[in-house]
């Protein structure tokens, strides 16, 4: 499954549980955050000041 920038964080975690480790490594404590159910990967990267392309590469590798 390819992760896209429009996917919600909660959706990514449900469909690809191994993504939790990667998100945490990038400093995103999204696993227990209520916003993860409404926030896209692109929005979360922006909030955390992360490079979206780098994050997506890590999640899709």
mmCIF file of the N, C-alpha and C atoms, coordinates in Angstrom:
data_MODEL
# 
_entry.id   MODEL 
# 
loop_
_atom_site.group_PDB 
_atom_site.id 
_atom_site.type_symbol 
_atom_site.label_atom_id 
_atom_site.label_alt_id 
_atom_site.label_comp_id 
_atom_site.label_asym_id 
_atom_site.label_entity_id 
_atom_site.label_seq_id 
_atom_site.pdbx_PDB_ins_code 
_atom_site.Cartn_x 
_atom_site.Cartn_y 
_atom_site.Cartn_z 
_atom_site.occupancy 
_atom_site.B_iso_or_equiv 
_atom_site.pdbx_formal_charge 
_atom_site.auth_seq_id 
_atom_site.auth_comp_id 
_atom_site.auth_asym_id 
_atom_site.auth_atom_id 
_atom_site.pdbx_PDB_model_num 
ATOM 1   N N  . UNK A 1 1  ? 0.828  -1.171 0.000  1.00 0.00 ? 1  UNK A N  1 
ATOM 2   C CA . UNK A 1 1  ? 0.000  0.000  0.000  1.00 0.00 ? 1  UNK A CA 1 
ATOM 3   C C  . UNK A 1 1  ? 0.881  1.246  0.000  1.00 0.00 ? 1  UNK A C  1 
ATOM 4   N N  . UNK A 1 2  ? 0.629  2.127  -0.941 1.00 0.00 ? 2  UNK A N  1 
ATOM 5   C CA . UNK A 1 2  ? 1.400  3.369  -0.990 1.00 0.00 ? 2  UNK A CA 1 
ATOM 6   C C  . UNK A 1 2  ? 0.718  4.433  -0.140 1.00 0.00 ? 2  UNK A C  1 
ATOM 7   N N  . UNK A 1 3  ? 1.502  5.107  0.659  1.00 0.00 ? 3  UNK A N  1 
ATOM 8   C CA . UNK A 1 3  ? 1.007  6.190  1.495  1.00 0.00 ? 3  UNK A CA 1 
ATOM 9   C C  . UNK A 1 3  ? 1.090  7.482  0.703  1.00 0.00 ? 3  UNK A C  1 
ATOM 10  N N  . UNK A 1 4  ? -0.012 8.245  0.734  1.00 0.00 ? 4  UNK A N  1 
ATOM 11  C CA . UNK A 1 4  ? -0.063 9.523  0.023  1.00 0.00 ? 4  UNK A CA 1 
ATOM 12  C C  . UNK A 1 4  ? -0.214 10.659 1.027  1.00 0.00 ? 4  UNK A C  1 
ATOM 13  N N  . UNK A 1 5  ? 0.058  11.866 0.583  1.00 0.00 ? 5  UNK A N  1 
ATOM 14  C CA . UNK A 1 5  ? 0.022  13.033 1.471  1.00 0.00 ? 5  UNK A CA 1 
ATOM 15  C C  . UNK A 1 5  ? -1.384 13.359 1.961  1.00 0.00 ? 5  UNK A C  1 
ATOM 16  N N  . UNK A 1 6  ? -2.418 12.896 1.253  1.00 0.00 ? 6  UNK A N  1 
ATOM 17  C CA . UNK A 1 6  ? -3.804 13.195 1.635  1.00 0.00 ? 6  UNK A CA 1 
ATOM 18  C C  . UNK A 1 6  ? -4.355 12.235 2.682  1.00 0.00 ? 6  UNK A C  1 
ATOM 19  N N  . UNK A 1 7  ? -3.659 11.127 2.922  1.00 0.00 ? 7  UNK A N  1 
ATOM 20  C CA . UNK A 1 7  ? -4.155 10.125 3.870  1.00 0.00 ? 7  UNK A CA 1 
ATOM 21  C C  . UNK A 1 7  ? -4.125 10.685 5.284  1.00 0.00 ? 7  UNK A C  1 
ATOM 22  N N  . UNK A 1 8  ? -5.149 10.322 6.061  1.00 0.00 ? 8  UNK A N  1 
ATOM 23  C CA . UNK A 1 8  ? -5.184 10.724 7.461  1.00 0.00 ? 8  UNK A CA 1 
ATOM 24  C C  . UNK A 1 8  ? -4.184 9.885  8.252  1.00 0.00 ? 8  UNK A C  1 
ATOM 25  N N  . UNK A 1 9  ? -3.595 10.501 9.266  1.00 0.00 ? 9  UNK A N  1 
ATOM 26  C CA . UNK A 1 9  ? -2.609 9.795  10.093 1.00 0.00 ? 9  UNK A CA 1 
ATOM 27  C C  . UNK A 1 9  ? -3.224 8.525  10.681 1.00 0.00 ? 9  UNK A C  1 
ATOM 28  N N  . UNK A 1 10 ? -4.441 8.622  11.199 1.00 0.00 ? 10 UNK A N  1 
ATOM 29  C CA . UNK A 1 10 ? -5.110 7.450  11.769 1.00 0.00 ? 10 UNK A CA 1 
ATOM 30  C C  . UNK A 1 10 ? -5.279 6.330  10.759 1.00 0.00 ? 10 UNK A C  1 
ATOM 31  N N  . UNK A 1 11 ? -5.585 6.691  9.523  1.00 0.00 ? 11 UNK A N  1 
ATOM 32  C CA . UNK A 1 11 ? -5.746 5.713  8.444  1.00 0.00 ? 11 UNK A CA 1 
ATOM 33  C C  . UNK A 1 11 ? -4.411 5.026  8.141  1.00 0.00 ? 11 UNK A C  1 
ATOM 34  N N  . UNK A 1 12 ? -3.345 5.811  8.101  1.00 0.00 ? 12 UNK A N  1 
ATOM 35  C CA . UNK A 1 12 ? -2.006 5.254  7.847  1.00 0.00 ? 12 UNK A CA 1 
ATOM 36  C C  . UNK A 1 12 ? -1.651 4.243  8.930  1.00 0.00 ? 12 UNK A C  1 
ATOM 37  N N  . UNK A 1 13 ? -1.891 4.610  10.178 1.00 0.00 ? 13 UNK A N  1 
ATOM 38  C CA . UNK A 1 13 ? -1.557 3.734  11.309 1.00 0.00 ? 13 UNK A CA 1 
ATOM 39  C C  . UNK A 1 13 ? -2.378 2.447  11.255 1.00 0.00 ? 13 UNK A C  1 
ATOM 40  N N  . UNK A 1 14 ? -3.663 2.555  10.913 1.00 0.00 ? 14 UNK A N  1 
ATOM 41  C CA . UNK A 1 14 ? -4.518 1.347  10.829 1.00 0.00 ? 14 UNK A CA 1 
ATOM 42  C C  . UNK A 1 14 ? -4.094 0.433  9.692  1.00 0.00 ? 14 UNK A C  1 
ATOM 43  N N  . UNK A 1 15 ? -3.797 1.008  8.531  1.00 0.00 ? 15 UNK A N  1 
ATOM 44  C CA . UNK A 1 15 ? -3.492 0.190  7.356  1.00 0.00 ? 15 UNK A CA 1 
ATOM 45  C C  . UNK A 1 15 ? -2.055 -0.295 7.310  1.00 0.00 ? 15 UNK A C  1 
ATOM 46  N N  . UNK A 1 16 ? -1.164 0.450  7.988  1.00 0.00 ? 16 UNK A N  1 
ATOM 47  C CA . UNK A 1 16 ? 0.254  0.096  7.956  1.00 0.00 ? 16 UNK A CA 1 
ATOM 48  C C  . UNK A 1 16 ? 0.847  0.328  9.353  1.00 0.00 ? 16 UNK A C  1 
ATOM 49  N N  . UNK A 1 17 ? 0.555  -0.576 10.293 1.00 0.00 ? 17 UNK A N  1 
ATOM 50  C CA . UNK A 1 17 ? 0.975  -0.382 11.685 1.00 0.00 ? 17 UNK A CA 1 
ATOM 51  C C  . UNK A 1 17 ? 2.477  -0.160 11.863 1.00 0.00 ? 17 UNK A C  1 
ATOM 52  N N  . UNK A 1 18 ? 3.281  -0.677 10.942 1.00 0.00 ? 18 UNK A N  1 
ATOM 53  C CA . UNK A 1 18 ? 4.729  -0.481 11.056 1.00 0.00 ? 18 UNK A CA 1 
ATOM 54  C C  . UNK A 1 18 ? 5.120  0.987  10.848 1.00 0.00 ? 18 UNK A C  1 
ATOM 55  N N  . UNK A 1 19 ? 4.189  1.793  10.377 1.00 0.00 ? 19 UNK A N  1 
ATOM 56  C CA . UNK A 1 19 ? 4.464  3.219  10.184 1.00 0.00 ? 19 UNK A CA 1 
ATOM 57  C C  . UNK A 1 19 ? 4.606  3.960  11.507 1.00 0.00 ? 19 UNK A C  1 
ATOM 58  N N  . UNK A 1 20 ? 4.073  3.397  12.586 1.00 0.00 ? 20 UNK A N  1 
ATOM 59  C CA . UNK A 1 20 ? 4.151  4.039  13.900 1.00 0.00 ? 20 UNK A CA 1 
ATOM 60  C C  . UNK A 1 20 ? 5.603  4.327  14.270 1.00 0.00 ? 20 UNK A C  1 
ATOM 61  N N  . UNK A 1 21 ? 6.464  3.349  14.090 1.00 0.00 ? 21 UNK A N  1 
ATOM 62  C CA . UNK A 1 21 ? 7.886  3.516  14.421 1.00 0.00 ? 21 UNK A CA 1 
ATOM 63  C C  . UNK A 1 21 ? 8.510  4.657  13.608 1.00 0.00 ? 21 UNK A C  1 
ATOM 64  N N  . UNK A 1 22 ? 8.173  4.737  12.344 1.00 0.00 ? 22 UNK A N  1 
ATOM 65  C CA . UNK A 1 22 ? 8.731  5.781  11.475 1.00 0.00 ? 22 UNK A CA 1 
ATOM 66  C C  . UNK A 1 22 ? 8.216  7.154  11.905 1.00 0.00 ? 22 UNK A C  1 
ATOM 67  N N  . UNK A 1 23 ? 6.916  7.263  12.152 1.00 0.00 ? 23 UNK A N  1 
ATOM 68  C CA . UNK A 1 23 ? 6.347  8.535  12.600 1.00 0.00 ? 23 UNK A CA 1 
ATOM 69  C C  . UNK A 1 23 ? 7.004  8.993  13.899 1.00 0.00 ? 23 UNK A C  1 
ATOM 70  N N  . UNK A 1 24 ? 7.192  8.082  14.824 1.00 0.00 ? 24 UNK A N  1 
ATOM 71  C CA . UNK A 1 24 ? 7.825  8.409  16.109 1.00 0.00 ? 24 UNK A CA 1 
ATOM 72  C C  . UNK A 1 24 ? 9.269  8.856  15.896 1.00 0.00 ? 24 UNK A C  1 
ATOM 73  N N  . UNK A 1 25 ? 9.967  8.210  14.988 1.00 0.00 ? 25 UNK A N  1 
ATOM 74  C CA . UNK A 1 25 ? 11.361 8.578  14.699 1.00 0.00 ? 25 UNK A CA 1 
ATOM 75  C C  . UNK A 1 25 ? 11.452 10.011 14.171 1.00 0.00 ? 25 UNK A C  1 
ATOM 76  N N  . UNK A 1 26 ? 10.420 10.448 13.476 1.00 0.00 ? 26 UNK A N  1 
ATOM 77  C CA . UNK A 1 26 ? 10.381 11.809 12.938 1.00 0.00 ? 26 UNK A CA 1 
ATOM 78  C C  . UNK A 1 26 ? 9.854  12.810 13.973 1.00 0.00 ? 26 UNK A C  1 
ATOM 79  N N  . UNK A 1 27 ? 9.580  12.335 15.191 1.00 0.00 ? 27 UNK A N  1 
ATOM 80  C CA . UNK A 1 27 ? 9.124  13.231 16.248 1.00 0.00 ? 27 UNK A CA 1 
ATOM 81  C C  . UNK A 1 27 ? 7.630  13.475 16.249 1.00 0.00 ? 27 UNK A C  1 
ATOM 82  N N  . UNK A 1 28 ? 6.912  12.609 15.579 1.00 0.00 ? 28 UNK A N  1 
ATOM 83  C CA . UNK A 1 28 ? 5.455  12.752 15.517 1.00 0.00 ? 28 UNK A CA 1 
ATOM 84  C C  . UNK A 1 28 ? 4.819  11.751 16.474 1.00 0.00 ? 28 UNK A C  1 
ATOM 85  N N  . UNK A 1 29 ? 4.346  12.241 17.597 1.00 0.00 ? 29 UNK A N  1 
ATOM 86  C CA . UNK A 1 29 ? 3.693  11.369 18.570 1.00 0.00 ? 29 UNK A CA 1 
ATOM 87  C C  . UNK A 1 29 ? 2.228  11.166 18.212 1.00 0.00 ? 29 UNK A C  1 
ATOM 88  N N  . UNK A 1 30 ? 1.966  10.916 16.952 1.00 0.00 ? 30 UNK A N  1 
ATOM 89  C CA . UNK A 1 30 ? 0.600  10.870 16.415 1.00 0.00 ? 30 UNK A CA 1 
ATOM 90  C C  . UNK A 1 30 ? -0.200 9.668  16.882 1.00 0.00 ? 30 UNK A C  1 
ATOM 91  N N  . UNK A 1 31 ? 0.460  8.685  17.400 1.00 0.00 ? 31 UNK A N  1 
ATOM 92  C CA . UNK A 1 31 ? -0.212 7.428  17.695 1.00 0.00 ? 31 UNK A CA 1 
ATOM 93  C C  . UNK A 1 31 ? -1.402 7.633  18.622 1.00 0.00 ? 31 UNK A C  1 
ATOM 94  N N  . UNK A 1 32 ? -1.234 8.410  19.681 1.00 0.00 ? 32 UNK A N  1 
ATOM 95  C CA . UNK A 1 32 ? -2.329 8.597  20.630 1.00 0.00 ? 32 UNK A CA 1 
ATOM 96  C C  . UNK A 1 32 ? -3.013 9.943  20.511 1.00 0.00 ? 32 UNK A C  1 
ATOM 97  N N  . UNK A 1 33 ? -2.681 10.715 19.523 1.00 0.00 ? 33 UNK A N  1 
ATOM 98  C CA . UNK A 1 33 ? -3.217 12.071 19.391 1.00 0.00 ? 33 UNK A CA 1 
ATOM 99  C C  . UNK A 1 33 ? -4.602 12.050 18.749 1.00 0.00 ? 33 UNK A C  1 
ATOM 100 N N  . UNK A 1 34 ? -5.585 12.689 19.380 1.00 0.00 ? 34 UNK A N  1 
ATOM 101 C CA . UNK A 1 34 ? -6.925 12.727 18.781 1.00 0.00 ? 34 UNK A CA 1 
ATOM 102 C C  . UNK A 1 34 ? -6.939 13.377 17.396 1.00 0.00 ? 34 UNK A C  1 
ATOM 103 N N  . UNK A 1 35 ? -6.042 14.318 17.156 1.00 0.00 ? 35 UNK A N  1 
ATOM 104 C CA . UNK A 1 35 ? -5.991 14.994 15.854 1.00 0.00 ? 35 UNK A CA 1 
ATOM 105 C C  . UNK A 1 35 ? -5.633 14.024 14.730 1.00 0.00 ? 35 UNK A C  1 
ATOM 106 N N  . UNK A 1 36 ? -5.032 12.890 15.059 1.00 0.00 ? 36 UNK A N  1 
ATOM 107 C CA . UNK A 1 36 ? -4.610 11.941 14.023 1.00 0.00 ? 36 UNK A CA 1 
ATOM 108 C C  . UNK A 1 36 ? -5.787 11.398 13.222 1.00 0.00 ? 36 UNK A C  1 
ATOM 109 N N  . UNK A 1 37 ? -6.985 11.477 13.776 1.00 0.00 ? 37 UNK A N  1 
ATOM 110 C CA . UNK A 1 37 ? -8.161 10.978 13.079 1.00 0.00 ? 37 UNK A CA 1 
ATOM 111 C C  . UNK A 1 37 ? -8.695 11.975 12.050 1.00 0.00 ? 37 UNK A C  1 
ATOM 112 N N  . UNK A 1 38 ? -8.204 13.229 12.125 1.00 0.00 ? 38 UNK A N  1 
ATOM 113 C CA . UNK A 1 38 ? -8.722 14.270 11.234 1.00 0.00 ? 38 UNK A CA 1 
ATOM 114 C C  . UNK A 1 38 ? -7.628 14.970 10.441 1.00 0.00 ? 38 UNK A C  1 
ATOM 115 N N  . UNK A 1 39 ? -6.369 14.645 10.725 1.00 0.00 ? 39 UNK A N  1 
ATOM 116 C CA . UNK A 1 39 ? -5.252 15.370 10.134 1.00 0.00 ? 39 UNK A CA 1 
ATOM 117 C C  . UNK A 1 39 ? -4.564 14.529 9.058  1.00 0.00 ? 39 UNK A C  1 
ATOM 118 N N  . UNK A 1 40 ? -4.349 15.131 7.906  1.00 0.00 ? 40 UNK A N  1 
ATOM 119 C CA . UNK A 1 40 ? -3.662 14.418 6.829  1.00 0.00 ? 40 UNK A CA 1 
ATOM 120 C C  . UNK A 1 40 ? -2.160 14.390 7.109  1.00 0.00 ? 40 UNK A C  1 
ATOM 121 N N  . UNK A 1 41 ? -1.470 13.533 6.398  1.00 0.00 ? 41 UNK A N  1 
ATOM 122 C CA . UNK A 1 41 ? -0.019 13.453 6.535  1.00 0.00 ? 41 UNK A CA 1 
ATOM 123 C C  . UNK A 1 41 ? 0.609  14.794 6.182  1.00 0.00 ? 41 UNK A C  1 
ATOM 124 N N  . UNK A 1 42 ? 0.101  15.435 5.138  1.00 0.00 ? 42 UNK A N  1 
ATOM 125 C CA . UNK A 1 42 ? 0.629  16.734 4.717  1.00 0.00 ? 42 UNK A CA 1 
ATOM 126 C C  . UNK A 1 42 ? 0.441  17.787 5.811  1.00 0.00 ? 42 UNK A C  1 
ATOM 127 N N  . UNK A 1 43 ? -0.743 17.818 6.412  1.00 0.00 ? 43 UNK A N  1 
ATOM 128 C CA . UNK A 1 43 ? -1.015 18.780 7.486  1.00 0.00 ? 43 UNK A CA 1 
ATOM 129 C C  . UNK A 1 43 ? -0.133 18.510 8.704  1.00 0.00 ? 43 UNK A C  1 
ATOM 130 N N  . UNK A 1 44 ? 0.015  17.244 9.067  1.00 0.00 ? 44 UNK A N  1 
ATOM 131 C CA . UNK A 1 44 ? 0.828  16.886 10.228 1.00 0.00 ? 44 UNK A CA 1 
ATOM 132 C C  . UNK A 1 44 ? 2.294  17.245 9.997  1.00 0.00 ? 44 UNK A C  1 
ATOM 133 N N  . UNK A 1 45 ? 2.794  17.010 8.792  1.00 0.00 ? 45 UNK A N  1 
ATOM 134 C CA . UNK A 1 45 ? 4.186  17.361 8.482  1.00 0.00 ? 45 UNK A CA 1 
ATOM 135 C C  . UNK A 1 45 ? 4.386  18.869 8.613  1.00 0.00 ? 45 UNK A C  1 
ATOM 136 N N  . UNK A 1 46 ? 3.413  19.633 8.146  1.00 0.00 ? 46 UNK A N  1 
ATOM 137 C CA . UNK A 1 46 ? 3.512  21.086 8.219  1.00 0.00 ? 46 UNK A CA 1 
ATOM 138 C C  . UNK A 1 46 ? 3.502  21.552 9.680  1.00 0.00 ? 46 UNK A C  1 
ATOM 139 N N  . UNK A 1 47 ? 2.615  21.005 10.489 1.00 0.00 ? 47 UNK A N  1 
ATOM 140 C CA . UNK A 1 47 ? 2.517  21.365 11.902 1.00 0.00 ? 47 UNK A CA 1 
ATOM 141 C C  . UNK A 1 47 ? 3.824  21.065 12.635 1.00 0.00 ? 47 UNK A C  1 
ATOM 142 N N  . UNK A 1 48 ? 4.456  19.952 12.273 1.00 0.00 ? 48 UNK A N  1 
ATOM 143 C CA . UNK A 1 48 ? 5.688  19.534 12.942 1.00 0.00 ? 48 UNK A CA 1 
ATOM 144 C C  . UNK A 1 48 ? 6.946  20.084 12.272 1.00 0.00 ? 48 UNK A C  1 
ATOM 145 N N  . UNK A 1 49 ? 6.782  20.850 11.205 1.00 0.00 ? 49 UNK A N  1 
ATOM 146 C CA . UNK A 1 49 ? 7.933  21.450 10.527 1.00 0.00 ? 49 UNK A CA 1 
ATOM 147 C C  . UNK A 1 49 ? 8.814  20.427 9.826  1.00 0.00 ? 49 UNK A C  1 
ATOM 148 N N  . UNK A 1 50 ? 8.192  19.389 9.280  1.00 0.00 ? 50 UNK A N  1 
ATOM 149 C CA . UNK A 1 50 ? 8.947  18.316 8.619  1.00 0.00 ? 50 UNK A CA 1 
ATOM 150 C C  . UNK A 1 50 ? 8.845  18.435 7.106  1.00 0.00 ? 50 UNK A C  1 
ATOM 151 N N  . UNK A 1 51 ? 9.846  17.926 6.430  1.00 0.00 ? 51 UNK A N  1 
ATOM 152 C CA . UNK A 1 51 ? 9.822  17.871 4.973  1.00 0.00 ? 51 UNK A CA 1 
ATOM 153 C C  . UNK A 1 51 ? 8.922  16.708 4.557  1.00 0.00 ? 51 UNK A C  1 
ATOM 154 N N  . UNK A 1 52 ? 7.840  17.023 3.874  1.00 0.00 ? 52 UNK A N  1 
ATOM 155 C CA . UNK A 1 52 ? 6.847  16.016 3.504  1.00 0.00 ? 52 UNK A CA 1 
ATOM 156 C C  . UNK A 1 52 ? 7.441  14.926 2.617  1.00 0.00 ? 52 UNK A C  1 
ATOM 157 N N  . UNK A 1 53 ? 8.252  15.301 1.645  1.00 0.00 ? 53 UNK A N  1 
ATOM 158 C CA . UNK A 1 53 ? 8.828  14.300 0.738  1.00 0.00 ? 53 UNK A CA 1 
ATOM 159 C C  . UNK A 1 53 ? 9.729  13.315 1.468  1.00 0.00 ? 53 UNK A C  1 
ATOM 160 N N  . UNK A 1 54 ? 10.521 13.803 2.401  1.00 0.00 ? 54 UNK A N  1 
ATOM 161 C CA . UNK A 1 54 ? 11.409 12.926 3.187  1.00 0.00 ? 54 UNK A CA 1 
ATOM 162 C C  . UNK A 1 54 ? 10.587 11.960 4.029  1.00 0.00 ? 54 UNK A C  1 
ATOM 163 N N  . UNK A 1 55 ? 9.540  12.478 4.657  1.00 0.00 ? 55 UNK A N  1 
ATOM 164 C CA . UNK A 1 55 ? 8.667  11.648 5.477  1.00 0.00 ? 55 UNK A CA 1 
ATOM 165 C C  . UNK A 1 55 ? 7.968  10.591 4.634  1.00 0.00 ? 55 UNK A C  1 
ATOM 166 N N  . UNK A 1 56 ? 7.439  10.986 3.501  1.00 0.00 ? 56 UNK A N  1 
ATOM 167 C CA . UNK A 1 56 ? 6.762  10.028 2.622  1.00 0.00 ? 56 UNK A CA 1 
ATOM 168 C C  . UNK A 1 56 ? 7.713  8.971  2.094  1.00 0.00 ? 56 UNK A C  1 
ATOM 169 N N  . UNK A 1 57 ? 8.928  9.354  1.776  1.00 0.00 ? 57 UNK A N  1 
ATOM 170 C CA . UNK A 1 57 ? 9.930  8.367  1.330  1.00 0.00 ? 57 UNK A CA 1 
ATOM 171 C C  . UNK A 1 57 ? 10.170 7.326  2.404  1.00 0.00 ? 57 UNK A C  1 
ATOM 172 N N  . UNK A 1 58 ? 10.294 7.776  3.648  1.00 0.00 ? 58 UNK A N  1 
ATOM 173 C CA . UNK A 1 58 ? 10.543 6.856  4.761  1.00 0.00 ? 58 UNK A CA 1 
ATOM 174 C C  . UNK A 1 58 ? 9.337  5.926  4.971  1.00 0.00 ? 58 UNK A C  1 
ATOM 175 N N  . UNK A 1 59 ? 8.146  6.477  4.893  1.00 0.00 ? 59 UNK A N  1 
ATOM 176 C CA . UNK A 1 59 ? 6.943  5.664  5.117  1.00 0.00 ? 59 UNK A CA 1 
ATOM 177 C C  . UNK A 1 59 ? 6.692  4.667  3.984  1.00 0.00 ? 59 UNK A C  1 
ATOM 178 N N  . UNK A 1 60 ? 7.109  5.002  2.766  1.00 0.00 ? 60 UNK A N  1 
ATOM 179 C CA . UNK A 1 60 ? 6.861  4.129  1.626  1.00 0.00 ? 60 UNK A CA 1 
ATOM 180 C C  . UNK A 1 60 ? 8.035  3.204  1.292  1.00 0.00 ? 60 UNK A C  1 
ATOM 181 N N  . UNK A 1 61 ? 9.108  3.287  2.056  1.00 0.00 ? 61 UNK A N  1 
ATOM 182 C CA . UNK A 1 61 ? 10.262 2.409  1.743  1.00 0.00 ? 61 UNK A CA 1 
ATOM 183 C C  . UNK A 1 61 ? 10.115 1.050  2.395  1.00 0.00 ? 61 UNK A C  1 
# 
